[in-house]
Amino acid sequence: MLEAALARFIRHGSLLLRLPDGRELRLGPGGPPAAGMHIRTRRALVRLLIDPALAFGELYMDGEIEPIGGSLHDLMGVLQLNQAAGPEPGLGRLAALLRRGLRRLAQLNPAGRSRRNVAHHYDLDGRLYSLFLDEDRQYSCAYFPTGKETLEEAQRAKKRHIAAKLRLDRPGLEVLDIGSGWGGMAITLAREWGARVVGITLSTEQLEHARRRAEAEGLSDRVRFELMDYRAWDRPVDRIVSVGMVEHVGINHLPAYFRMIRQSLREDGVALVHGIGRSDGPGATNPWLAKYIFPGGYSPALSEVLPAVERSGLWVTDIEIWRLHYARTLAEWRARFNAHREDIRALYDERFCRMFELYLTGCEWAFRVGGHMVWQLQLARRVDTLPLTRDYMYEEERRALRVEA
């Protein structure tokens, strides 16, 4: 049954399948991309037939599936290219339909649950992230204007691009950073753009690191960080920035999230929201990713985001789509992770390394062939807050580059 299901599933490239009894099958029309997979146990065969989206990741973590004749990256490329072209094999399509129907329940993220979800991923040992992120620990999509930038250059370009969209046109503007991570964006806005910044996060690990950074750089009077849910914020600011946070909100809570942004902006305020989206419309989070990496997480399509923005009363003053930038970012993270794999295994274990490898590799292919992209929304309360054209953004970026140089 699995052989028949996979034969219908592999319509592009080729897959060499080695079964538990040693038999080998070649599936697909042939040609690139090509990869191989060894299914080691009969239990794995059954699980892949019933629910491949969840089972594949768990079986790889447990060593019951292994790439053959190539790397995990090669194997995931073949599988995700074919997944993007049609339904999942076997009974997987029924499981996918069920998850689609239950996705609102899965994404209920009240404050307590949000805190637990954040802790699951972001409160891991901080040494892990220092081994594969850039020095600033930017854990969101980098920006590659030419495609030739290093990861460090691309992450600086991302922060510069966002700062220009915030239009920090006078010193002392107060900025709220929702989902402030390890503090890199907030510290940059204070140090290089003259802002006063409050960063809020639900991660205790990130909070402590960000506070240490602000103190070490002598910016404690301009930057402070708080352990706070976005729904608890209760006073107006000049600017709001939120990078890589909206994916943790959940579709049920998008209206409240954007209402909070509008209520927290002063009358001439500007906000910039940066998030992962889907080019092919609403969907459901991969079940393995939701269970092991980002519980409660979901990357919303713009068709789900914009109605919530409209109902909030905010003006959408600019929309930008980044294609393939996150694929490049994840490729850099994956290479650095692999270079430090032994150090990371010493922190955790082999199963953790396999889990993280699969996460980075699978997400990279989602941005290459699976319809994922990054969107940025610039928002304002008033129609006349910002200039009529985008020229000021590019002028600000060029000015900031000169200052950095």
Wavefront OBJ file of the C-alpha trace (Angstrom):
o trace
v 0.000 0.000 0.000
v 2.805 2.414 0.837
v 4.588 1.545 -2.403
v 1.460 2.362 -4.384
v 0.883 5.586 -2.445
v 4.460 6.768 -2.955
v 4.369 5.825 -6.623
v 1.425 8.225 -7.052
v 3.103 10.838 -4.834
v 6.507 11.073 -6.568
v 5.636 12.831 -9.831
v 8.809 14.924 -10.110
v 12.405 13.717 -9.939
v 13.227 10.296 -8.510
v 13.261 8.554 -5.161
v 15.171 5.373 -4.365
v 13.231 3.570 -1.655
v 14.914 0.804 0.369
v 12.444 -1.305 2.351
v 13.030 -3.089 5.684
v 13.629 -6.433 3.896
v 16.374 -4.882 1.752
v 14.372 -4.599 -1.482
v 14.872 -1.367 -3.431
v 12.302 0.478 -5.543
v 12.844 3.415 -7.869
v 9.934 5.819 -7.899
v 9.189 8.834 -10.060
v 9.803 9.731 -13.708
v 13.569 10.014 -13.145
v 16.063 12.825 -13.488
v 16.782 15.561 -10.973
v 16.092 16.113 -8.199
v 17.064 12.676 -6.945
v 17.387 11.215 -3.451
v 17.117 7.972 -1.516
v 15.412 6.847 1.677
v 15.896 3.712 3.771
v 12.860 2.707 5.827
v 14.336 0.425 8.460
v 11.278 -1.087 10.204
v 7.829 -2.412 9.353
v 6.423 -0.148 12.064
v 7.760 2.810 10.083
v 5.971 1.584 6.945
v 2.633 1.538 8.744
v 3.121 4.943 10.367
v 4.132 6.549 7.058
v 1.003 5.198 5.419
v -1.329 6.500 8.140
v 0.091 9.975 8.838
v 3.264 10.792 6.863
v 3.363 14.486 7.807
v 3.882 13.644 11.479
v 5.504 10.239 11.191
v 8.355 11.153 8.849
v 9.922 13.599 11.305
v 9.515 11.314 14.304
v 10.923 8.320 12.431
v 13.914 10.349 11.244
v 14.571 11.548 14.812
v 14.486 7.925 16.016
v 16.728 6.593 13.247
v 14.009 4.487 11.598
v 14.385 6.511 8.394
v 17.777 7.354 6.898
v 18.777 9.181 3.701
v 20.754 7.006 1.276
v 22.842 8.084 -1.688
v 22.674 11.692 -0.567
v 21.897 14.023 2.314
v 18.810 14.867 4.331
v 18.709 18.107 2.344
v 18.479 16.118 -0.928
v 15.736 13.880 0.451
v 13.650 16.752 1.801
v 13.994 18.547 -1.522
v 12.413 15.650 -3.429
v 9.673 15.082 -0.850
v 8.668 18.726 -0.451
v 8.751 19.444 -4.170
v 6.260 16.627 -4.685
v 4.197 17.615 -1.657
v 3.828 21.114 -3.090
v 2.580 19.598 -6.346
v -0.212 17.477 -4.887
v -1.837 15.810 -1.879
v 0.038 13.759 0.701
v 0.443 10.012 0.107
v -1.712 7.285 1.627
v -4.118 8.301 4.360
v -2.142 11.505 4.900
v -4.661 13.588 2.976
v -7.398 12.591 5.464
v -5.179 13.593 8.388
v -4.418 16.891 6.630
v -8.134 17.624 6.154
v -8.792 16.881 9.818
v -6.012 19.233 10.932
v -7.325 21.941 8.631
v -10.732 21.608 10.264
v -9.288 21.764 13.789
v -6.718 24.482 13.194
v -8.561 27.172 15.148
v -8.608 24.925 18.183
v -4.902 24.148 17.765
v -4.102 27.868 17.592
v -5.934 28.993 20.715
v -3.160 30.939 22.427
v -4.341 32.624 25.645
v -1.588 34.246 27.676
v -0.691 31.187 29.769
v -0.501 28.862 26.808
v 1.487 31.414 24.804
v 4.053 31.546 27.603
v 4.432 27.746 27.584
v 4.684 27.654 23.789
v 7.427 30.277 23.780
v 9.370 28.478 26.510
v 9.311 25.259 24.456
v 11.538 26.756 21.768
v 13.082 30.004 22.953
v 14.087 28.987 26.470
v 16.514 26.356 25.208
v 20.143 26.664 26.249
v 21.330 30.021 24.919
v 24.597 28.451 23.766
v 22.648 26.577 21.084
v 21.576 29.761 19.319
v 25.026 31.318 19.594
v 26.376 28.423 17.515
v 24.297 28.965 14.381
v 22.867 32.512 14.450
v 24.786 35.702 13.689
v 26.496 37.566 16.509
v 23.401 39.726 17.076
v 21.233 36.584 17.411
v 18.731 37.709 14.807
v 16.328 34.759 14.655
v 14.219 35.937 11.733
v 14.600 36.318 7.986
v 17.676 38.239 6.848
v 17.523 40.662 3.903
v 19.796 40.024 0.892
v 19.514 43.067 -1.409
v 22.091 41.690 -3.879
v 22.171 38.033 -2.850
v 25.903 38.255 -2.185
v 25.746 39.414 1.441
v 27.098 37.395 4.339
v 24.576 36.433 7.005
v 25.885 39.231 9.249
v 25.568 41.818 6.465
v 22.091 40.583 5.550
v 20.858 40.766 9.141
v 22.167 44.322 9.468
v 20.423 45.141 6.175
v 17.168 43.710 7.578
v 17.317 45.938 10.662
v 18.241 48.963 8.552
v 15.356 48.300 6.152
v 12.860 48.009 9.009
v 14.176 51.107 10.770
v 13.754 53.106 7.559
v 10.122 51.983 7.310
v 9.488 53.084 10.901
v 10.514 56.609 9.863
v 12.425 57.508 12.996
v 12.699 61.099 11.799
v 13.498 62.716 15.132
v 15.462 61.617 18.201
v 13.732 60.335 21.303
v 10.784 58.624 19.644
v 9.429 55.852 21.870
v 9.311 52.428 20.220
v 7.582 49.280 21.444
v 9.259 46.087 20.208
v 6.732 43.222 20.430
v 8.595 39.919 20.571
v 12.012 41.475 21.183
v 14.023 38.248 21.147
v 17.609 38.608 22.319
v 17.385 42.384 22.011
v 19.225 43.050 18.772
v 16.528 45.113 17.060
v 15.760 47.216 20.130
v 19.432 47.916 20.831
v 20.062 48.854 17.193
v 17.137 51.289 17.134
v 18.401 52.952 20.308
v 22.099 53.010 19.459
v 21.950 53.940 15.777
v 18.591 55.685 15.384
v 18.241 57.587 18.670
v 15.029 55.892 19.790
v 13.877 55.011 23.297
v 12.782 51.380 23.163
v 10.802 48.981 25.323
v 11.110 45.360 24.281
v 8.596 42.789 25.498
v 9.020 39.018 25.345
v 7.663 35.855 26.949
v 11.042 34.115 27.016
v 12.979 34.343 30.290
v 16.164 33.184 28.528
v 15.879 35.942 25.920
v 14.921 38.539 28.525
v 18.020 37.948 30.640
v 20.319 37.985 27.626
v 18.779 41.200 26.252
v 19.078 42.984 29.587
v 22.743 41.976 29.889
v 23.409 43.274 26.373
v 21.751 46.635 26.999
v 23.738 47.111 30.199
v 27.021 46.053 28.565
v 26.512 48.583 25.764
v 25.646 51.385 28.168
v 22.110 51.688 26.827
v 20.086 50.803 29.915
v 18.763 54.374 30.049
v 17.412 54.090 26.473
v 16.420 50.419 26.218
v 14.565 48.254 28.682
v 13.107 44.789 28.380
v 10.066 43.331 30.124
v 8.562 39.849 30.478
v 5.114 40.697 29.149
v 2.366 39.393 26.880
v 1.465 41.865 24.122
v -2.125 41.930 25.426
v -0.921 43.446 28.715
v 0.546 46.602 27.121
v -1.587 49.619 28.063
v -0.083 52.944 26.982
v 0.597 54.801 23.718
v 3.962 54.954 21.921
v 5.267 56.635 18.776
v 6.325 53.505 16.910
v 5.734 49.751 17.107
v 7.915 47.071 15.561
v 7.118 43.357 15.621
v 9.448 40.964 13.813
v 8.733 37.234 13.698
v 6.054 37.497 16.360
v 2.798 37.289 14.392
v 3.469 33.608 13.631
v 2.935 32.907 17.354
v -0.314 34.868 17.656
v -2.737 32.351 16.090
v -5.502 33.165 13.631
v -8.092 33.406 16.409
v -6.135 36.247 17.992
v -5.159 38.280 14.912
v -8.029 40.793 15.399
v -6.974 41.416 19.024
v -3.316 41.701 18.001
v -3.964 44.428 15.433
v -6.463 46.219 17.688
v -3.748 46.331 20.337
v -1.339 47.875 17.800
v -3.846 50.567 16.841
v -4.736 51.362 20.442
v -1.055 51.565 21.388
v -0.032 53.968 18.604
v -0.172 57.714 19.106
v -2.212 59.585 16.533
v 0.816 60.095 14.234
v 2.280 56.684 15.042
v 3.720 54.098 12.639
v 4.022 50.325 13.018
v 5.984 47.700 11.083
v 4.904 44.053 11.312
v 7.177 41.427 9.732
v 5.924 37.849 9.456
v 6.036 34.578 7.558
v 3.165 34.017 5.154
v 1.768 31.669 2.536
v 1.459 32.532 -1.134
v -1.184 29.844 -1.722
v -3.714 30.942 0.879
v -4.792 29.638 4.289
v -3.472 26.275 5.459
v -2.448 24.411 8.590
v 0.875 24.083 10.373
v 2.820 20.898 9.668
v 1.988 18.613 12.625
v 5.589 17.614 13.311
v 6.642 21.286 13.368
v 3.741 22.131 15.691
v 4.569 19.285 18.074
v 8.354 19.583 18.288
v 9.374 23.091 17.203
v 6.643 25.758 17.367
v 3.583 24.607 19.344
v 0.664 26.935 18.711
v 2.473 28.483 15.743
v 0.990 29.315 12.354
v 2.213 31.385 9.414
v -0.846 33.272 8.163
v -1.647 34.142 4.578
v -2.191 37.811 3.838
v -5.818 36.942 3.088
v -6.121 36.083 6.790
v -4.098 39.045 8.056
v -5.564 41.917 6.051
v -9.200 41.488 7.188
v -8.007 41.742 10.808
v -6.033 44.890 9.947
v -9.030 46.416 8.203
v -11.337 45.733 11.140
v -8.805 47.324 13.516
v -9.094 50.684 11.754
v -5.419 50.850 10.800
v -4.198 52.103 7.431
v -1.972 49.708 5.470
v 0.546 52.203 4.121
v 2.987 49.734 2.559
v 3.186 46.004 1.793
v 6.391 44.259 0.754
v 6.920 40.582 -0.102
v 10.318 38.918 0.349
v 10.810 35.871 -1.880
v 13.619 33.382 -1.155
v 15.310 35.604 1.437
v 14.350 33.171 4.197
v 15.558 30.196 2.143
v 18.991 31.851 2.007
v 18.841 32.637 5.725
v 17.949 29.068 6.652
v 20.682 27.687 4.400
v 23.203 29.806 6.329
v 21.808 28.634 9.684
v 21.852 25.009 8.520
v 25.489 25.238 7.405
v 26.528 26.775 10.729
v 24.516 24.213 12.679
v 26.228 21.382 10.808
v 29.628 22.949 11.418
v 28.943 22.922 15.184
v 26.979 19.684 15.291
v 29.304 17.962 17.763
v 29.129 20.925 20.146
v 25.320 20.902 19.942
v 25.173 17.156 20.513
v 27.250 17.707 23.663
v 24.618 20.224 24.848
v 21.692 17.889 24.098
v 21.890 14.543 22.248
v 21.783 12.954 18.793
v 17.984 12.911 18.671
v 17.877 16.660 19.335
v 20.413 17.259 16.554
v 18.291 15.257 14.121
v 15.208 17.196 15.169
v 16.874 20.556 14.603
v 18.461 19.486 11.306
v 15.064 18.427 10.022
v 13.492 21.701 11.177
v 16.080 23.897 9.445
v 16.131 21.774 6.275
v 12.371 21.398 5.990
v 11.763 25.106 6.511
v 14.379 26.003 3.904
v 12.589 23.869 1.317
v 9.224 25.337 2.360
v 10.544 28.720 1.228
v 12.116 27.320 -1.921
v 9.262 25.180 -3.273
v 6.426 25.189 -0.723
v 4.894 28.631 -1.214
v 6.192 30.240 1.981
v 7.425 33.827 1.927
v 7.867 36.835 4.225
v 5.583 39.850 4.240
v 6.048 43.255 5.849
v 3.131 45.541 6.629
v 3.676 49.192 7.422
v 0.679 50.517 9.353
v -0.527 53.913 10.553
v -3.552 55.376 12.297
v -3.826 58.341 9.909
v -3.823 58.492 6.131
v -1.469 61.507 6.066
v 1.161 60.340 8.566
v 3.735 59.261 5.969
v 5.066 60.771 2.715
v 3.214 59.997 -0.495
v 5.960 57.806 -2.008
v 8.428 55.211 -0.729
v 11.458 57.387 -1.583
v 12.041 58.329 2.054
v 12.647 54.668 2.943
v 15.491 54.313 0.456
v 16.948 57.692 1.404
v 16.999 56.656 5.061
v 18.673 53.351 4.215
v 21.365 55.106 2.167
v 21.958 57.591 4.984
v 22.273 54.792 7.531
v 24.732 52.950 5.283
v 26.908 56.069 5.074
v 26.854 56.404 8.862
v 27.814 52.751 9.304
v 30.635 53.129 6.784
l 1 2 3 4 5 6 7 8 9 10 11 12 13 14 15 16 17 18 19 20 21 22 23 24 25 26 27 28 29 30 31 32 33 34 35 36 37 38 39 40 41 42 43 44 45 46 47 48 49 50 51 52 53 54 55 56 57 58 59 60 61 62 63 64 65 66 67 68 69 70 71 72 73 74 75 76 77 78 79 80 81 82 83 84 85 86 87 88 89 90 91 92 93 94 95 96 97 98 99 100 101 102 103 104 105 106 107 108 109 110 111 112 113 114 115 116 117 118 119 120 121 122 123 124 125 126 127 128 129 130 131 132 133 134 135 136 137 138 139 140 141 142 143 144 145 146 147 148 149 150 151 152 153 154 155 156 157 158 159 160 161 162 163 164 165 166 167 168 169 170 171 172 173 174 175 176 177 178 179 180 181 182 183 184 185 186 187 188 189 190 191 192 193 194 195 196 197 198 199 200 201 202 203 204 205 206 207 208 209 210 211 212 213 214 215 216 217 218 219 220 221 222 223 224 225 226 227 228 229 230 231 232 233 234 235 236 237 238 239 240 241 242 243 244 245 246 247 248 249 250 251 252 253 254 255 256 257 258 259 260 261 262 263 264 265 266 267 268 269 270 271 272 273 274 275 276 277 278 279 280 281 282 283 284 285 286 287 288 289 290 291 292 293 294 295 296 297 298 299 300 301 302 303 304 305 306 307 308 309 310 311 312 313 314 315 316 317 318 319 320 321 322 323 324 325 326 327 328 329 330 331 332 333 334 335 336 337 338 339 340 341 342 343 344 345 346 347 348 349 350 351 352 353 354 355 356 357 358 359 360 361 362 363 364 365 366 367 368 369 370 371 372 373 374 375 376 377 378 379 380 381 382 383 384 385 386 387 388 389 390 391 392 393 394 395 396 397 398 399 400 401 402 403 404 405
